[in-house]
Amino acid sequence: MENQKSKISKPERPLSLCGCGALAVEIIEAYLVIADLNKTSVFVKYIVDEKHDKGYLKQIDDLLDHFKIKERPILCSSLKEVDSESSDFIIAIGSCPMLRDKVYGELVQRGVTLKTIVHPSSYVSPGAKLGEGIFINQSCIIGYGTFISANVFINNFSIVAHGSTVGQSTIISPGAKLSGDVVIEEMCSISTGAVIDRGSRLRKKSVVSALAFYSRKNGKEKGLYIGNPARECSKSQ
């Protein structure tokens, strides 16, 4: 379990990422900030993506230069090209929970070690439990008695309040708030600024739209919820 400051063992195993977009940049930045705070030597070994965006690679290059990291990651288009035993992995896919879950399944099948990273500006209660392969970005609060399942991504300024559960491969966007004793099933998407009312349950593969207020205990699977109060709009794909 990771708490207020991620504890990095020395020597630190290199980090590899599946995905080469904005989320990859943010994960690498958090990884390097933590290493800098802990005075630990680190490097990024692989970035796996079918297409490596030059703009994001330039941002990663600039980050590595800023933290005086000389090594550059090896760019691969498939997991078949990597030595999966030589580094820890994390998934840098921030837009599609189902794709996150698919890649997570492939990594588990390969027996890789999945790394959880918590940005040092976020607070994780000592009474919270975190699974593998989670990324918690800047200025988040994870309350007492919460359980964050494997491969969850929680973006900036989000709150997961006491006693809540977040299911595998779910994505929580910036500023979203889970009010307490909430259950979010696997592969859900909570959009920017959405609020999930205390005691609510969001079923598998559902989407709560930006700024919506969701207050239901028996929603449907694959529901799309919009508005305040949130109403079901259609089936998410």
Contacts in CASP RR format, 6 or more apart in sequence:
PFRMAT RR
TARGET T0000
AUTHOR 0000-0000-0000
METHOD contacts of the structure
MODEL  1
MENQKSKISKPERPLSLCGCGALAVEIIEAYLVIADLNKTSVFVKYIVDE
KHDKGYLKQIDDLLDHFKIKERPILCSSLKEVDSESSDFIIAIGSCPMLR
DKVYGELVQRGVTLKTIVHPSSYVSPGAKLGEGIFINQSCIIGYGTFISA
NVFINNFSIVAHGSTVGQSTIISPGAKLSGDVVIEEMCSISTGAVIDRGS
RLRKKSVVSALAFYSRKNGKEKGLYIGNPARECSKSQ
1 124 0 8 1.000
1 128 0 8 1.000
1 129 0 8 1.000
1 130 0 8 1.000
1 131 0 8 1.000
2 116 0 8 1.000
2 117 0 8 1.000
2 118 0 8 1.000
2 124 0 8 1.000
2 130 0 8 1.000
2 134 0 8 1.000
2 136 0 8 1.000
3 118 0 8 1.000
3 124 0 8 1.000
3 125 0 8 1.000
3 126 0 8 1.000
4 118 0 8 1.000
4 120 0 8 1.000
4 122 0 8 1.000
4 123 0 8 1.000
4 124 0 8 1.000
5 34 0 8 1.000
5 37 0 8 1.000
5 38 0 8 1.000
5 118 0 8 1.000
5 120 0 8 1.000
6 34 0 8 1.000
6 116 0 8 1.000
6 117 0 8 1.000
6 118 0 8 1.000
6 120 0 8 1.000
7 38 0 8 1.000
8 34 0 8 1.000
8 35 0 8 1.000
8 38 0 8 1.000
8 40 0 8 1.000
8 42 0 8 1.000
10 38 0 8 1.000
10 40 0 8 1.000
11 40 0 8 1.000
11 41 0 8 1.000
12 35 0 8 1.000
12 40 0 8 1.000
12 41 0 8 1.000
12 42 0 8 1.000
13 86 0 8 1.000
13 87 0 8 1.000
13 88 0 8 1.000
13 113 0 8 1.000
14 42 0 8 1.000
14 43 0 8 1.000
14 44 0 8 1.000
14 45 0 8 1.000
14 86 0 8 1.000
14 87 0 8 1.000
14 88 0 8 1.000
15 28 0 8 1.000
15 31 0 8 1.000
15 42 0 8 1.000
15 43 0 8 1.000
15 44 0 8 1.000
15 45 0 8 1.000
15 87 0 8 1.000
15 88 0 8 1.000
15 89 0 8 1.000
15 90 0 8 1.000
15 115 0 8 1.000
16 44 0 8 1.000
16 45 0 8 1.000
16 46 0 8 1.000
16 47 0 8 1.000
16 48 0 8 1.000
16 73 0 8 1.000
16 82 0 8 1.000
16 87 0 8 1.000
16 88 0 8 1.000
16 89 0 8 1.000
16 90 0 8 1.000
17 24 0 8 1.000
17 27 0 8 1.000
17 28 0 8 1.000
17 44 0 8 1.000
17 46 0 8 1.000
17 47 0 8 1.000
17 48 0 8 1.000
17 73 0 8 1.000
17 89 0 8 1.000
17 90 0 8 1.000
17 91 0 8 1.000
17 92 0 8 1.000
18 48 0 8 1.000
18 49 0 8 1.000
18 79 0 8 1.000
18 89 0 8 1.000
18 90 0 8 1.000
18 91 0 8 1.000
18 92 0 8 1.000
18 93 0 8 1.000
18 103 0 8 1.000
18 107 0 8 1.000
19 47 0 8 1.000
19 48 0 8 1.000
19 49 0 8 1.000
19 91 0 8 1.000
19 92 0 8 1.000
19 93 0 8 1.000
20 47 0 8 1.000
20 48 0 8 1.000
20 49 0 8 1.000
20 51 0 8 1.000
20 52 0 8 1.000
20 53 0 8 1.000
20 56 0 8 1.000
20 57 0 8 1.000
20 75 0 8 1.000
20 92 0 8 1.000
21 49 0 8 1.000
21 53 0 8 1.000
21 56 0 8 1.000
21 92 0 8 1.000
22 56 0 8 1.000
23 92 0 8 1.000
23 93 0 8 1.000
23 94 0 8 1.000
23 135 0 8 1.000
23 153 0 8 1.000
24 47 0 8 1.000
24 56 0 8 1.000
24 60 0 8 1.000
24 92 0 8 1.000
25 56 0 8 1.000
25 59 0 8 1.000
25 60 0 8 1.000
25 63 0 8 1.000
26 135 0 8 1.000
26 137 0 8 1.000
27 90 0 8 1.000
27 92 0 8 1.000
27 117 0 8 1.000
27 135 0 8 1.000
28 44 0 8 1.000
28 60 0 8 1.000
28 63 0 8 1.000
28 64 0 8 1.000
29 63 0 8 1.000
30 117 0 8 1.000
30 118 0 8 1.000
30 119 0 8 1.000
30 120 0 8 1.000
30 135 0 8 1.000
30 137 0 8 1.000
30 138 0 8 1.000
31 42 0 8 1.000
31 44 0 8 1.000
31 117 0 8 1.000
32 42 0 8 1.000
32 63 0 8 1.000
32 64 0 8 1.000
32 66 0 8 1.000
32 67 0 8 1.000
32 69 0 8 1.000
33 119 0 8 1.000
33 120 0 8 1.000
34 117 0 8 1.000
34 119 0 8 1.000
34 120 0 8 1.000
35 41 0 8 1.000
35 42 0 8 1.000
35 67 0 8 1.000
36 67 0 8 1.000
37 120 0 8 1.000
42 69 0 8 1.000
43 69 0 8 1.000
43 71 0 8 1.000
43 73 0 8 1.000
44 60 0 8 1.000
44 64 0 8 1.000
44 69 0 8 1.000
44 71 0 8 1.000
44 73 0 8 1.000
45 73 0 8 1.000
45 74 0 8 1.000
45 86 0 8 1.000
45 87 0 8 1.000
46 73 0 8 1.000
46 74 0 8 1.000
46 75 0 8 1.000
46 76 0 8 1.000
46 82 0 8 1.000
46 87 0 8 1.000
47 57 0 8 1.000
47 60 0 8 1.000
47 73 0 8 1.000
47 74 0 8 1.000
47 75 0 8 1.000
47 76 0 8 1.000
48 76 0 8 1.000
48 77 0 8 1.000
48 78 0 8 1.000
48 79 0 8 1.000
48 81 0 8 1.000
48 82 0 8 1.000
49 75 0 8 1.000
49 77 0 8 1.000
50 77 0 8 1.000
50 78 0 8 1.000
52 75 0 8 1.000
57 75 0 8 1.000
60 73 0 8 1.000
61 72 0 8 1.000
64 70 0 8 1.000
64 71 0 8 1.000
64 72 0 8 1.000
74 82 0 8 1.000
76 82 0 8 1.000
79 106 0 8 1.000
79 107 0 8 1.000
79 110 0 8 1.000
84 107 0 8 1.000
84 110 0 8 1.000
84 111 0 8 1.000
84 112 0 8 1.000
85 112 0 8 1.000
88 112 0 8 1.000
88 113 0 8 1.000
88 114 0 8 1.000
88 115 0 8 1.000
89 107 0 8 1.000
89 112 0 8 1.000
89 113 0 8 1.000
89 114 0 8 1.000
89 115 0 8 1.000
89 133 0 8 1.000
90 114 0 8 1.000
90 115 0 8 1.000
90 116 0 8 1.000
90 117 0 8 1.000
90 133 0 8 1.000
90 135 0 8 1.000
91 100 0 8 1.000
91 103 0 8 1.000
91 104 0 8 1.000
91 107 0 8 1.000
91 133 0 8 1.000
91 151 0 8 1.000
91 153 0 8 1.000
92 135 0 8 1.000
93 99 0 8 1.000
93 100 0 8 1.000
93 103 0 8 1.000
94 100 0 8 1.000
94 153 0 8 1.000
94 171 0 8 1.000
95 171 0 8 1.000
96 171 0 8 1.000
97 169 0 8 1.000
97 170 0 8 1.000
97 171 0 8 1.000
97 186 0 8 1.000
97 187 0 8 1.000
97 188 0 8 1.000
97 189 0 8 1.000
97 205 0 8 1.000
98 169 0 8 1.000
98 187 0 8 1.000
98 205 0 8 1.000
100 151 0 8 1.000
100 153 0 8 1.000
100 169 0 8 1.000
100 171 0 8 1.000
100 187 0 8 1.000
101 151 0 8 1.000
101 168 0 8 1.000
101 169 0 8 1.000
101 186 0 8 1.000
101 187 0 8 1.000
104 114 0 8 1.000
104 133 0 8 1.000
104 150 0 8 1.000
104 151 0 8 1.000
104 168 0 8 1.000
104 169 0 8 1.000
107 114 0 8 1.000
108 114 0 8 1.000
114 132 0 8 1.000
114 133 0 8 1.000
114 150 0 8 1.000
114 151 0 8 1.000
115 132 0 8 1.000
115 133 0 8 1.000
116 130 0 8 1.000
116 131 0 8 1.000
116 132 0 8 1.000
116 133 0 8 1.000
116 134 0 8 1.000
116 135 0 8 1.000
117 133 0 8 1.000
117 134 0 8 1.000
117 135 0 8 1.000
117 136 0 8 1.000
118 124 0 8 1.000
118 130 0 8 1.000
118 134 0 8 1.000
118 136 0 8 1.000
119 136 0 8 1.000
119 137 0 8 1.000
119 138 0 8 1.000
119 139 0 8 1.000
119 140 0 8 1.000
121 138 0 8 1.000
121 139 0 8 1.000
122 136 0 8 1.000
122 137 0 8 1.000
122 138 0 8 1.000
122 139 0 8 1.000
122 140 0 8 1.000
122 141 0 8 1.000
122 142 0 8 1.000
123 140 0 8 1.000
123 141 0 8 1.000
123 142 0 8 1.000
123 143 0 8 1.000
124 130 0 8 1.000
124 136 0 8 1.000
124 142 0 8 1.000
124 143 0 8 1.000
125 142 0 8 1.000
125 143 0 8 1.000
125 144 0 8 1.000
125 145 0 8 1.000
125 146 0 8 1.000
126 144 0 8 1.000
127 143 0 8 1.000
127 144 0 8 1.000
127 145 0 8 1.000
127 146 0 8 1.000
128 142 0 8 1.000
128 143 0 8 1.000
128 144 0 8 1.000
128 145 0 8 1.000
128 146 0 8 1.000
128 147 0 8 1.000
128 148 0 8 1.000
129 145 0 8 1.000
129 146 0 8 1.000
129 147 0 8 1.000
129 148 0 8 1.000
130 142 0 8 1.000
130 148 0 8 1.000
131 148 0 8 1.000
131 149 0 8 1.000
131 150 0 8 1.000
131 152 0 8 1.000
132 150 0 8 1.000
132 151 0 8 1.000
133 150 0 8 1.000
133 151 0 8 1.000
134 148 0 8 1.000
134 150 0 8 1.000
134 151 0 8 1.000
134 152 0 8 1.000
134 153 0 8 1.000
134 154 0 8 1.000
135 152 0 8 1.000
135 153 0 8 1.000
135 154 0 8 1.000
136 142 0 8 1.000
136 148 0 8 1.000
136 154 0 8 1.000
137 153 0 8 1.000
137 154 0 8 1.000
137 155 0 8 1.000
137 156 0 8 1.000
138 156 0 8 1.000
138 157 0 8 1.000
139 156 0 8 1.000
139 157 0 8 1.000
140 154 0 8 1.000
140 155 0 8 1.000
140 156 0 8 1.000
140 157 0 8 1.000
140 158 0 8 1.000
140 159 0 8 1.000
140 160 0 8 1.000
141 158 0 8 1.000
141 159 0 8 1.000
141 160 0 8 1.000
141 161 0 8 1.000
142 148 0 8 1.000
142 154 0 8 1.000
142 160 0 8 1.000
143 160 0 8 1.000
143 161 0 8 1.000
143 162 0 8 1.000
143 163 0 8 1.000
143 164 0 8 1.000
144 162 0 8 1.000
144 163 0 8 1.000
145 162 0 8 1.000
145 163 0 8 1.000
145 164 0 8 1.000
146 160 0 8 1.000
146 161 0 8 1.000
146 162 0 8 1.000
146 163 0 8 1.000
146 164 0 8 1.000
146 165 0 8 1.000
146 166 0 8 1.000
147 163 0 8 1.000
147 164 0 8 1.000
147 165 0 8 1.000
147 166 0 8 1.000
148 154 0 8 1.000
148 160 0 8 1.000
148 166 0 8 1.000
148 167 0 8 1.000
149 165 0 8 1.000
149 166 0 8 1.000
149 167 0 8 1.000
149 168 0 8 1.000
149 169 0 8 1.000
149 170 0 8 1.000
149 186 0 8 1.000
150 168 0 8 1.000
150 169 0 8 1.000
151 168 0 8 1.000
151 169 0 8 1.000
152 166 0 8 1.000
152 167 0 8 1.000
152 168 0 8 1.000
152 169 0 8 1.000
152 170 0 8 1.000
152 171 0 8 1.000
152 172 0 8 1.000
153 170 0 8 1.000
153 171 0 8 1.000
153 172 0 8 1.000
154 160 0 8 1.000
154 166 0 8 1.000
154 172 0 8 1.000
155 171 0 8 1.000
155 172 0 8 1.000
155 173 0 8 1.000
155 174 0 8 1.000
155 175 0 8 1.000
155 176 0 8 1.000
156 174 0 8 1.000
156 175 0 8 1.000
157 174 0 8 1.000
157 175 0 8 1.000
158 172 0 8 1.000
158 173 0 8 1.000
158 174 0 8 1.000
158 175 0 8 1.000
158 176 0 8 1.000
158 177 0 8 1.000
158 178 0 8 1.000
159 175 0 8 1.000
159 176 0 8 1.000
159 177 0 8 1.000
159 178 0 8 1.000
160 166 0 8 1.000
160 172 0 8 1.000
160 178 0 8 1.000
160 180 0 8 1.000
160 182 0 8 1.000
161 177 0 8 1.000
161 178 0 8 1.000
161 179 0 8 1.000
161 180 0 8 1.000
161 182 0 8 1.000
161 198 0 8 1.000
162 180 0 8 1.000
162 181 0 8 1.000
163 180 0 8 1.000
163 181 0 8 1.000
163 182 0 8 1.000
164 178 0 8 1.000
164 180 0 8 1.000
164 181 0 8 1.000
164 182 0 8 1.000
164 183 0 8 1.000
164 184 0 8 1.000
165 182 0 8 1.000
165 183 0 8 1.000
165 184 0 8 1.000
166 172 0 8 1.000
166 178 0 8 1.000
166 184 0 8 1.000
167 184 0 8 1.000
167 185 0 8 1.000
167 186 0 8 1.000
167 187 0 8 1.000
167 188 0 8 1.000
168 186 0 8 1.000
168 187 0 8 1.000
169 186 0 8 1.000
169 187 0 8 1.000
170 184 0 8 1.000
170 185 0 8 1.000
170 186 0 8 1.000
170 187 0 8 1.000
170 188 0 8 1.000
170 189 0 8 1.000
170 190 0 8 1.000
171 188 0 8 1.000
171 189 0 8 1.000
171 190 0 8 1.000
172 178 0 8 1.000
172 190 0 8 1.000
173 189 0 8 1.000
173 190 0 8 1.000
173 191 0 8 1.000
173 192 0 8 1.000
173 193 0 8 1.000
173 194 0 8 1.000
173 210 0 8 1.000
174 192 0 8 1.000
174 193 0 8 1.000
175 192 0 8 1.000
175 193 0 8 1.000
176 190 0 8 1.000
176 191 0 8 1.000
176 192 0 8 1.000
176 193 0 8 1.000
176 194 0 8 1.000
176 195 0 8 1.000
176 196 0 8 1.000
177 193 0 8 1.000
177 194 0 8 1.000
177 195 0 8 1.000
177 196 0 8 1.000
178 184 0 8 1.000
178 190 0 8 1.000
178 196 0 8 1.000
179 195 0 8 1.000
179 196 0 8 1.000
179 197 0 8 1.000
179 198 0 8 1.000
179 199 0 8 1.000
179 200 0 8 1.000
180 198 0 8 1.000
180 199 0 8 1.000
181 198 0 8 1.000
181 199 0 8 1.000
182 196 0 8 1.000
182 197 0 8 1.000
182 198 0 8 1.000
182 199 0 8 1.000
182 200 0 8 1.000
182 201 0 8 1.000
182 202 0 8 1.000
183 199 0 8 1.000
183 200 0 8 1.000
183 201 0 8 1.000
183 202 0 8 1.000
184 190 0 8 1.000
184 196 0 8 1.000
184 201 0 8 1.000
184 202 0 8 1.000
185 201 0 8 1.000
185 202 0 8 1.000
185 203 0 8 1.000
185 204 0 8 1.000
185 205 0 8 1.000
185 206 0 8 1.000
186 204 0 8 1.000
186 205 0 8 1.000
187 204 0 8 1.000
187 205 0 8 1.000
188 202 0 8 1.000
188 203 0 8 1.000
188 204 0 8 1.000
188 205 0 8 1.000
188 206 0 8 1.000
188 207 0 8 1.000
188 208 0 8 1.000
189 206 0 8 1.000
189 207 0 8 1.000
189 208 0 8 1.000
189 236 0 8 1.000
190 196 0 8 1.000
190 202 0 8 1.000
190 208 0 8 1.000
191 207 0 8 1.000
191 208 0 8 1.000
191 209 0 8 1.000
191 210 0 8 1.000
191 211 0 8 1.000
191 212 0 8 1.000
192 210 0 8 1.000
192 211 0 8 1.000
193 210 0 8 1.000
193 211 0 8 1.000
194 208 0 8 1.000
194 209 0 8 1.000
194 210 0 8 1.000
194 211 0 8 1.000
194 212 0 8 1.000
194 213 0 8 1.000
194 214 0 8 1.000
195 212 0 8 1.000
195 213 0 8 1.000
195 214 0 8 1.000
196 202 0 8 1.000
196 208 0 8 1.000
196 214 0 8 1.000
196 215 0 8 1.000
197 213 0 8 1.000
197 214 0 8 1.000
197 215 0 8 1.000
199 217 0 8 1.000
200 214 0 8 1.000
200 215 0 8 1.000
200 216 0 8 1.000
200 217 0 8 1.000
201 216 0 8 1.000
201 217 0 8 1.000
201 218 0 8 1.000
201 219 0 8 1.000
202 208 0 8 1.000
202 214 0 8 1.000
202 216 0 8 1.000
202 219 0 8 1.000
203 219 0 8 1.000
203 220 0 8 1.000
203 221 0 8 1.000
203 222 0 8 1.000
203 223 0 8 1.000
204 221 0 8 1.000
204 222 0 8 1.000
205 221 0 8 1.000
205 222 0 8 1.000
205 223 0 8 1.000
205 236 0 8 1.000
206 219 0 8 1.000
206 220 0 8 1.000
206 221 0 8 1.000
206 222 0 8 1.000
206 223 0 8 1.000
206 224 0 8 1.000
206 225 0 8 1.000
206 236 0 8 1.000
207 223 0 8 1.000
207 224 0 8 1.000
207 225 0 8 1.000
207 236 0 8 1.000
208 214 0 8 1.000
208 225 0 8 1.000
208 230 0 8 1.000
209 224 0 8 1.000
209 225 0 8 1.000
209 226 0 8 1.000
209 227 0 8 1.000
209 230 0 8 1.000
209 233 0 8 1.000
211 227 0 8 1.000
211 228 0 8 1.000
212 225 0 8 1.000
212 226 0 8 1.000
212 227 0 8 1.000
212 228 0 8 1.000
212 230 0 8 1.000
213 227 0 8 1.000
213 228 0 8 1.000
213 229 0 8 1.000
213 230 0 8 1.000
214 225 0 8 1.000
214 229 0 8 1.000
214 230 0 8 1.000
215 229 0 8 1.000
215 230 0 8 1.000
216 225 0 8 1.000
216 230 0 8 1.000
219 232 0 8 1.000
220 232 0 8 1.000
222 235 0 8 1.000
222 236 0 8 1.000
223 232 0 8 1.000
223 233 0 8 1.000
223 234 0 8 1.000
223 235 0 8 1.000
223 236 0 8 1.000
224 232 0 8 1.000
224 233 0 8 1.000
224 234 0 8 1.000
224 235 0 8 1.000
224 236 0 8 1.000
225 231 0 8 1.000
225 232 0 8 1.000
225 233 0 8 1.000
226 233 0 8 1.000
END
